């Protein structure tokens, strides 16, 4: 029979939610003996616990220390319910009652209602025995009493929260009481601080009691404390304001000294390390000048700062400011004085920048591993909701006082009442916010610690599900969270962006319609410089009854958000409109917009980030289809492009028609490469290779066409070739780079004069037919012998004679990049053999090397554009491309004959070969490569951004930020881009000077 009874008892425990049945059985037996209470009575409310096993272990631990308080509490029905609920949800409270078992009986009367503000302040004032603002004792025991008293009241709040039949509905009320409790704790701590400062406690100073009493110190609550939306354990953001009472007879400076000591001691009473653990962190960093500023200021000093020095984000932070503790009338004066400044911040010129910074703080720089578990900062989390509501308030609050509210939920209701958002969306947003806040409360209650991470372990998720009452099991609570996150992100778009369409088109009846002025304000707030133009484009895209307009109306709200996240929202939207009009009702375009959000987002990214791409896409709108697949964005091989170019030429008998198609091929492939570069599909090295290949194929196709048109059959024995030089020869082209070339021919029996004339005609034809006004291709022959004074084309024998008799050192240096591109393979081979003798000499001409160094110094001083800052010149500036390339070329001239690895036209390959040969150290090579790659990337990004070629790092912050964005920097990283380039170029310059000049 005993076995049957035991089995029945264990079954009952399992039914009540226990997991470790043997441990539970043993602990209940122990408690029956310790407390003298029957088992049925002990476990009658165990099922109310989120974690019955943890609750039972906590009860047993406290009972072993002191049984009487436990017995007094558990024999009362309400006490039992509260104990099981509280200790089953909070290990932090279990530890508190283990430290202070005498506090447990207070739970007998807890749970039915929340303590009010007055009750909280009275309780904590009594805890420190304060009279007239001074605590009876200024010793550490007073702080311990304060913290114990606070946790006693916190337990009452938690009991009500945990036992409420619908805790999600009372989240706002619970948060209000938590904020009130924080204010009461600060008041009590301030009372202890006054006693300490007037009593000469260690580190507190010693001032007469009447002087301390004459100092008015207001503690302003900011953030969640100010909005009365506090968590169980959260930093409490505050600002301290002080004044000396009229007729006190002490100077303002002495008053501020006293107030500062009071503030420091008040914070220490809450956050300092004592026998009883700290309550939470008191954070005063939102004060003027932040951590560097004075802890306490007078009201006049605050206002002077806000009038003269404050940034927009500081006014936005004041949106939630509220008198929290201390001298409340002074606090009210402060709030009344600063509130108007909050709502005028939207008119400041840097408001858009600060709004975008608010967006960044939504996702913050949280560790990648934490993102899937981040309840507060992750996508679809608490910050997303708070950002949306606060942004709407700041955008429209300047002209509408009805939406000026501190709390998120109160503000949400006001936005509905004033017609800025629809009731259905606001109701869903409100519900989601309360669900997320409830989960946050339960997570923090668990350990009475500050956390915003969802649990990973199944048992912890099960506890969270039970304590929140939102789900029956762990998987269900996770699924609920995932669904809330999805809905929050979707509603954010609907609340802020979709109403913009109402300014230009009719919406369903349940949607409020924004006026044009209100839509203008929203667009300006998110970064559109020309809101009027943007509204015009939106109207053109979404107005009408066509299928295209319908799809655009559905997609436009989220696309507006994506454009706003880009570098140039105005241009991006304009380009999108033009492309949409070019494609019309093309089925695949409409299908892609509808079905592929990733492709649509990529489209907004490339259009808002690059005028180079936008202008080409307008002429090649079918390129939008590439965005649906990374494979379509990959640069095509040289063989594939050559085959296409040959096929084009075979289809066109007319020379100009054929070359028009070849130019179209080049534009298309340049666009593909630009898109793949911006979207991160290819590296900078792959971009350079692709651009070089495109240029190779274009020149080859052009030469074939010109040759057929100009050279008659009787002269076809003549050979002609195009030799790539410079960065083109090194296969290191960037966007906007010239193509440096040489022209060489060999008569092969054709009359020498005739061959020379035909060669010049071929060159003229090449230059004419390669011209492209949309994407220029500049065939630059300035590196030929004698430079611009020499003939455009020479015979191979003339090159050989020139290099043998008259060649200058810089011409040998230029040949280091020589590479055959188009024309006769035999002639190219012969020319490169000739070049090898010149560029890789068996014996080094020391005089020639000295001349190269002299020329380099002259280039630095003479070739920079007038007025250009050398430090910003990406090609000729110190530590930039020319420094790295000239140094590598000097090494090639010196050692190329003996080190085969140096016989390459590639700067980077030659640099690594020099490192492997021990000519350059690994550290020096790394620094040179870093500067060269960054300079190359910045040059290309500069061209992609503006559509215009420039070698100068711009000074304009917006443009510099745009370049940074194309390189993968975070928004508003203009200064970081500068600093990275200046640092890399400085390091490279030091290496250059050491190795080049010696």
Secondary structure, DSSP 8 states (H G I E B T S, - for coil): -HHHHHHHHHHHHHHTT-S-HHHHHHHHHHHHHHH---HHHHTTTGGG-TTHHHHHHHHHHHHHH-HHHHHHHHTSHHHHHHHHHHHHH-HHHHHHHHH-GGGGGGGGG-SSS---HHHHHHHHHHHTT-BTTB-S--SHHHHHHHHHHHHHHHHHHHHHHHH-TTGGGGHHHHHHHHHHHHHHHHHHHHHHHHHHHHHT-TTT----HHHHHHEEEEEEE-HHHHTT---SS--EEEEEEEEE-TT----HHHHHHHHHHHHHHHHHHHHS--SS-----EE-TTSTTGGGS-SEEEHHHHHHHHHHT--HHHHHHGGG-EEEEE-HHHHHHHHHHHHHHHHHGGGSTTHHHHHHHHHHHHHTT--GGGGGGBSSSSTTSHHHHHHHHHHHHHHHTTT-GGG--SSHHHHHHHHHHTTSS-HHHHHHHHHHHHHHHHHHHHHHHHHTS---B---SHHHHHHHHHHHTS-SSHHHHHHHHHHHHHHHHHHHHHHHTGGGGGGTS---TTS----HHHHHHHHHHTT-S-HHHHHHHHHHHH-SSSHHHHHHHHHHHHHHHHHHHSS-HHHHHHHHHHHHHHHTT-HHHHHHHHH-HHHHHHHHHHHHH-HHHHHHHHH-GGGGGGGG-HHHHS---HHHHHHHHHHHHHH--SHHHHHHHHHHHHHHHHHHHHHHHHTTSS-HHHHHHHHHHHHHHHHHHHHHHHHHHHS-GGGTT-EEEEEE-HHHHTT---TT--EEEEEEEE-TTS-HHHHHHHHHHHHHHHHHHT--SSS---EE-TTSTTGGGS-SEEEHHHHHHHHHHT--HHHHHHHTT-EEEEE-HHHHHHHHHHHHHHHS-SS--HHHHHHHHHHHHHHHHHSS-TT--GGGBTTTSTTSHHHHHHHHHHHHHHHTTT-GGG--S-HHHHHHHHHHTTSS-HHHHHHHHHHHHHHHHHHHHHHHHHSS---B----HHHHHHHHHHTT--SS-HHHHHHHHHHHHHHHHHHHIIIII-
